[in-house]
Amino acid sequence: MQALHALLIQIQNATTLRELEDLRLQALGKKGLFTHQFAKLKDLDIQSKARSAQELNQLKDAFLNAHAHKKQELQSVELEARLCAQKIDLTLANTDLHFSLGHPLSYTKERIIDYFTQLGFKLHLGALVEDEFHNFDALNMPAYHPARDMQDTFYFKDHKLLRTHTSPTQIHAMQTQKPPIKMIGVGPTFRRDYDTTHTPMFHQVEGLVVDSTHKVHFGHLKQVLEDFLHYIFGDVRVRWRSSFFPFTEPSAEADISCVFCEGRGCKVCSQTGWLEILGAGCVHAKVFENVGLKDISGYAFGLGIERLAMLTCEINDLRSFFETDLRLLEAF
């Protein structure tokens, strides 16, 4: 019993967790003191056995409590020592810095916004969740329109949806503002698609200019967008092709001479020498009718931010924008 009492004193004097663990094994291991003392009980008479067993159990409980408290104390001491050894001096200057223009998408988006806001366009972000009227119906895409099937829309149960383009910002602007209106809608859009040139989320810019009849025409649209393309790509040639969009009439698409081969023909431009950049046109009369505007004219345009970022930053896989690979950012 004296050896067991001595262990209790040694626990109080232990200075390391290793030393404490050795004491635990010395007391409670298979060949420990408590095991040895309990084994000796079988040789005692009934009264002595009961008295000795009670004393041993009390000593064991005292040992376990003392061990638990000492272990907690030593763990706290060791943790404090480790934290002090590993602490960071925040006053030290970090010389390992990397400077960049930011994420290619953010950089490209800011360049676009800077250009149009300097021309007096007001920035609209709009809601990500829209209804069918603002996303489709008001833009001259009724329920039976085939363009609706091409959008691969994410629908909710309550007939709401994730916007498939930023064009709903134009509808909201025409419903809440009186002409003249000069705005751009910028932000993420969503469609059910995913490959090297498509992602479920992508970013668009929509522009809208509305004023009284004959004050806005296709010539204004052409001048603004050609100047914008030269601002983004430098000295490139621009060509216009007739096209079709439900919400504009007439409609057109703008191409630029390939920035990689300078129009000579390469793999990127499919040997044509031209790259498709954006779509535009004069606002369809049906769209004005859907929002309750009369005696009005205007033009609208739309382009993908990822498309511009891939061309200006020479990135060949759209998915690279969303894979959080720091090596991509280090390139800028």
C-alpha positions as CSV (number, residue, x, y, z in Angstrom):
1,M,0.0,0.0,0.0
2,Q,2.9,2.4,0.7
3,A,4.0,2.0,-2.9
4,L,0.5,3.1,-4.1
5,H,0.5,6.1,-1.8
6,A,4.0,7.0,-3.2
7,L,2.6,6.9,-6.8
8,L,0.0,9.5,-5.8
9,I,2.8,11.8,-4.7
10,Q,4.8,11.1,-7.9
11,I,1.8,12.1,-10.0
12,Q,1.7,15.5,-8.3
13,N,5.4,16.0,-9.1
14,A,5.2,14.8,-12.7
15,T,6.4,17.4,-15.2
16,T,5.7,15.8,-18.6
17,L,3.0,13.8,-20.2
18,R,5.5,11.0,-20.9
19,E,6.4,10.8,-17.2
20,L,2.7,10.8,-16.3
21,E,1.9,7.9,-18.7
22,D,4.8,5.8,-17.2
23,L,3.2,6.3,-13.8
24,R,-0.2,5.2,-15.1
25,L,1.3,2.0,-16.6
26,Q,3.3,1.4,-13.4
27,A,0.0,1.5,-11.4
28,L,-2.7,0.1,-13.8
29,G,-0.8,-2.0,-16.3
30,K,-1.1,-5.8,-16.5
31,K,1.9,-6.1,-14.1
32,G,1.1,-2.9,-12.3
33,L,0.9,-2.3,-8.5
34,F,-2.9,-2.3,-8.4
35,T,-3.2,-5.5,-10.4
36,H,-0.7,-7.1,-8.0
37,Q,-2.5,-5.9,-4.9
38,F,-5.9,-7.1,-6.1
39,A,-4.5,-10.5,-6.9
40,K,-3.3,-10.9,-3.3
41,L,-6.9,-10.5,-2.0
42,K,-7.6,-14.1,-2.7
43,D,-5.3,-15.2,0.1
44,L,-7.1,-13.1,2.8
45,D,-10.0,-14.1,5.0
46,I,-13.4,-12.6,4.3
47,Q,-13.2,-9.6,6.7
48,S,-9.7,-8.7,5.7
49,K,-10.5,-9.1,2.0
50,A,-13.5,-6.7,2.2
51,R,-11.5,-4.1,4.2
52,S,-8.5,-4.4,1.8
53,A,-10.7,-4.3,-1.3
54,Q,-12.4,-1.1,-0.1
55,E,-9.1,0.5,0.6
56,L,-7.7,-0.5,-2.8
57,N,-10.7,0.8,-4.7
58,Q,-10.5,4.1,-2.8
59,L,-6.8,4.4,-3.7
60,K,-7.5,3.5,-7.3
61,D,-10.2,6.2,-7.6
62,A,-7.9,8.7,-6.0
63,F,-5.2,7.7,-8.4
64,L,-7.4,8.1,-11.5
65,N,-8.7,11.5,-10.4
66,A,-5.2,12.7,-9.6
67,H,-4.0,11.4,-13.0
68,A,-6.9,13.0,-14.9
69,H,-6.3,16.4,-13.3
70,K,-2.6,16.3,-13.8
71,K,-2.9,15.2,-17.4
72,Q,-5.2,18.2,-18.1
73,E,-2.8,20.5,-16.4
74,L,0.2,19.2,-18.4
75,Q,-1.7,19.3,-21.7
76,S,-2.5,23.0,-21.1
77,V,1.1,23.8,-20.3
78,E,2.4,21.9,-23.4
79,L,-0.2,23.6,-25.7
80,E,0.7,27.0,-24.4
81,A,4.4,26.3,-25.0
82,R,3.7,25.0,-28.6
83,L,1.6,28.1,-29.4
84,C,4.3,30.4,-28.1
85,A,6.9,28.6,-30.2
86,Q,4.7,28.7,-33.4
87,K,3.3,32.2,-33.0
88,I,3.6,34.6,-36.0
89,D,5.1,38.0,-35.7
90,L,2.5,40.1,-37.6
91,T,4.9,43.1,-37.6
92,L,7.3,41.3,-40.0
93,A,7.0,42.3,-43.6
94,N,6.0,39.7,-46.1
95,T,8.4,40.0,-49.1
96,D,6.9,37.0,-50.9
97,L,4.2,39.0,-52.7
98,H,2.5,38.4,-56.0
99,F,0.9,41.3,-57.9
100,S,-1.7,40.7,-60.6
101,L,-4.5,42.4,-62.3
102,G,-6.9,40.1,-60.4
103,H,-9.1,37.3,-61.8
104,P,-9.4,37.5,-65.6
105,L,-13.2,37.6,-65.4
106,S,-13.2,40.4,-62.9
107,Y,-10.6,42.3,-64.8
108,T,-12.5,42.0,-68.1
109,K,-15.8,42.9,-66.4
110,E,-14.3,46.0,-64.9
111,R,-12.9,47.1,-68.3
112,I,-16.4,46.7,-69.9
113,I,-18.1,48.6,-67.1
114,D,-15.6,51.4,-67.2
115,Y,-16.1,51.9,-70.9
116,F,-19.9,52.1,-70.9
117,T,-20.3,54.0,-67.6
118,Q,-18.0,56.7,-69.1
119,L,-20.5,57.0,-71.9
120,G,-23.3,57.6,-69.5
121,F,-24.7,54.1,-69.2
122,K,-26.1,53.3,-65.8
123,L,-25.1,50.0,-64.2
124,H,-27.9,47.5,-63.3
125,L,-27.2,44.1,-61.6
126,G,-30.7,42.7,-61.4
127,A,-32.0,39.6,-59.6
128,L,-30.6,36.2,-60.3
129,V,-34.1,34.6,-59.8
130,E,-36.6,35.8,-62.3
131,D,-40.1,34.9,-63.5
132,E,-41.0,33.7,-67.0
133,F,-42.5,37.1,-68.0
134,H,-39.3,39.1,-67.5
135,N,-37.0,36.3,-68.7
136,F,-39.0,35.2,-71.7
137,D,-42.5,36.6,-72.4
138,A,-41.6,40.3,-72.3
139,L,-38.6,39.6,-74.6
140,N,-41.0,38.3,-77.3
141,M,-40.4,34.6,-76.5
142,P,-43.8,33.2,-75.6
143,A,-44.3,29.7,-74.3
144,Y,-44.3,28.1,-77.8
145,H,-41.2,29.9,-79.0
146,P,-38.4,27.5,-80.0
147,A,-35.7,29.8,-78.5
148,R,-37.1,29.0,-75.1
149,D,-36.1,25.3,-75.5
150,M,-32.6,26.3,-76.5
151,Q,-32.0,28.1,-73.2
152,D,-31.8,24.9,-71.0
153,T,-33.3,26.7,-68.1
154,F,-33.0,25.9,-64.4
155,Y,-36.7,26.0,-63.1
156,F,-38.0,26.1,-59.6
157,K,-41.3,24.5,-58.5
158,D,-43.1,27.9,-58.1
159,H,-42.6,28.8,-61.8
160,K,-39.5,30.9,-60.9
161,L,-36.2,30.3,-62.7
162,L,-32.6,31.2,-62.7
163,R,-32.2,33.9,-65.3
164,T,-30.7,32.5,-68.6
165,H,-29.4,35.9,-69.7
166,T,-29.1,39.5,-68.3
167,S,-31.8,40.8,-70.7
168,P,-34.5,40.8,-67.8
169,T,-32.6,43.9,-66.5
170,Q,-33.7,45.7,-69.6
171,I,-37.4,44.9,-69.0
172,H,-37.2,46.0,-65.4
173,A,-35.5,49.2,-66.4
174,M,-38.2,50.0,-69.0
175,Q,-40.9,49.2,-66.5
176,T,-39.5,51.4,-63.7
177,Q,-37.8,54.3,-65.6
178,K,-39.1,56.9,-68.1
179,P,-37.2,57.4,-71.3
180,P,-34.5,58.3,-72.2
181,I,-32.9,55.1,-70.8
182,K,-29.2,54.3,-71.1
183,M,-28.2,51.2,-69.1
184,I,-26.1,48.1,-69.0
185,G,-27.0,44.9,-67.1
186,V,-24.0,42.9,-65.8
187,G,-23.9,39.7,-63.9
188,P,-24.0,35.9,-63.8
189,T,-26.5,33.8,-65.8
190,F,-27.4,30.1,-65.7
191,R,-28.0,27.4,-68.2
192,R,-27.8,23.6,-68.1
193,D,-24.6,23.1,-70.0
194,Y,-21.0,22.1,-69.3
195,D,-18.0,21.5,-71.6
196,T,-14.8,23.3,-72.7
197,T,-16.9,26.3,-74.1
198,H,-19.9,26.2,-71.8
199,T,-20.5,26.2,-68.0
200,P,-23.7,26.1,-66.0
201,M,-22.9,29.7,-64.8
202,F,-21.5,32.4,-67.0
203,H,-21.4,36.2,-67.1
204,Q,-23.1,38.5,-69.6
205,V,-23.3,42.2,-70.4
206,E,-26.6,43.6,-71.8
207,G,-26.9,47.1,-73.1
208,L,-30.0,49.1,-73.8
209,V,-30.6,52.6,-75.1
210,V,-34.2,53.9,-75.4
211,D,-35.4,57.3,-76.4
212,S,-38.3,58.9,-78.4
213,T,-38.9,57.8,-82.0
214,H,-36.1,58.6,-84.6
215,K,-33.6,59.7,-81.8
216,V,-32.0,56.2,-81.6
217,H,-31.2,54.1,-84.6
218,F,-28.9,51.3,-85.8
219,G,-26.2,53.8,-86.8
220,H,-25.8,54.8,-83.1
221,L,-25.5,51.1,-82.1
222,K,-22.9,50.4,-84.8
223,Q,-20.7,53.4,-83.8
224,V,-20.8,52.6,-80.0
225,L,-20.0,48.9,-80.4
226,E,-17.3,49.3,-83.0
227,D,-15.5,51.8,-80.7
228,F,-16.0,49.4,-77.8
229,L,-14.4,46.5,-79.7
230,H,-11.4,48.7,-80.6
231,Y,-11.1,49.7,-77.0
232,I,-11.0,46.0,-76.0
233,F,-9.0,44.4,-78.8
234,G,-7.1,47.3,-80.3
235,D,-6.6,47.7,-84.1
236,V,-9.0,45.0,-85.4
237,R,-11.4,44.9,-88.3
238,V,-15.1,44.7,-87.5
239,R,-17.8,43.2,-89.8
240,W,-21.5,43.0,-89.3
241,R,-23.8,40.0,-90.3
242,S,-27.5,39.9,-90.4
243,S,-29.0,37.6,-87.7
244,F,-32.1,36.8,-85.8
245,F,-33.0,37.5,-82.1
246,P,-36.6,37.4,-80.9
247,F,-36.2,40.7,-79.0
248,T,-34.6,42.8,-81.8
249,E,-35.5,43.8,-85.3
250,P,-33.3,44.2,-87.4
251,S,-30.8,42.0,-85.7
252,A,-27.1,41.6,-86.4
253,E,-23.9,39.9,-85.1
254,A,-20.5,41.6,-85.0
255,D,-17.3,39.7,-85.8
256,I,-13.7,40.9,-85.4
257,S,-10.6,39.9,-87.4
258,C,-8.9,37.0,-85.5
259,V,-6.6,38.4,-82.8
260,F,-4.4,35.3,-83.0
261,C,-3.7,35.1,-86.8
262,E,-4.7,38.7,-87.7
263,G,-7.3,37.5,-90.2
264,R,-5.1,35.1,-92.1
265,G,-6.9,32.0,-90.8
266,C,-6.0,29.6,-87.9
267,K,-7.4,26.9,-85.7
268,V,-9.0,29.4,-83.3
269,C,-11.0,31.1,-86.0
270,S,-11.6,27.8,-87.9
271,Q,-9.5,29.2,-90.8
272,T,-12.1,31.9,-91.5
273,G,-10.0,34.8,-90.1
274,W,-13.0,36.1,-88.1
275,L,-14.2,35.7,-84.5
276,E,-17.9,36.0,-83.5
277,I,-18.1,38.5,-80.6
278,L,-21.6,39.9,-79.9
279,G,-25.2,40.2,-80.9
280,A,-27.2,43.4,-81.2
281,G,-30.1,45.1,-82.9
282,C,-32.9,47.6,-82.7
283,V,-35.4,46.8,-79.9
284,H,-38.4,44.8,-81.3
285,A,-41.7,46.7,-81.3
286,K,-43.3,43.8,-79.5
287,V,-40.9,44.3,-76.5
288,F,-42.0,47.9,-76.2
289,E,-45.6,46.9,-76.3
290,N,-45.1,44.3,-73.6
291,V,-43.7,46.9,-71.2
292,G,-46.3,49.6,-72.2
293,L,-44.1,52.0,-74.1
294,K,-45.3,53.8,-77.2
295,D,-43.7,56.1,-79.8
296,I,-40.3,55.0,-78.7
297,S,-37.2,53.5,-80.3
298,G,-34.0,51.9,-79.0
299,Y,-31.2,49.5,-79.5
300,A,-29.9,46.6,-77.4
301,F,-26.8,44.4,-77.4
302,G,-25.3,41.5,-75.5
303,L,-22.0,39.8,-75.1
304,G,-20.4,37.1,-72.9
305,I,-17.7,38.3,-70.5
306,E,-16.0,34.8,-70.6
307,R,-15.8,35.0,-74.4
308,L,-13.9,38.3,-74.2
309,A,-11.7,37.2,-71.3
310,M,-10.7,34.0,-73.2
311,L,-9.7,36.1,-76.2
312,T,-7.9,38.9,-74.5
313,C,-6.2,36.7,-71.8
314,E,-5.5,33.8,-74.2
315,I,-7.3,31.1,-72.2
316,N,-8.4,28.1,-74.2
317,D,-10.7,26.3,-71.6
318,L,-13.7,28.1,-70.2
319,R,-13.7,25.9,-67.1
320,S,-10.3,27.3,-66.1
321,F,-12.1,30.4,-64.8
322,F,-13.9,28.4,-62.1
323,E,-11.3,25.8,-61.0
324,T,-9.5,28.0,-58.4
325,D,-6.1,27.1,-59.8
326,L,-3.7,29.8,-58.4
327,R,-1.3,29.2,-61.3
328,L,-3.9,30.8,-63.6
329,L,-4.0,34.0,-61.5
330,E,-0.2,34.0,-61.2
331,A,-0.1,34.3,-65.0
332,F,-1.7,37.8,-64.6
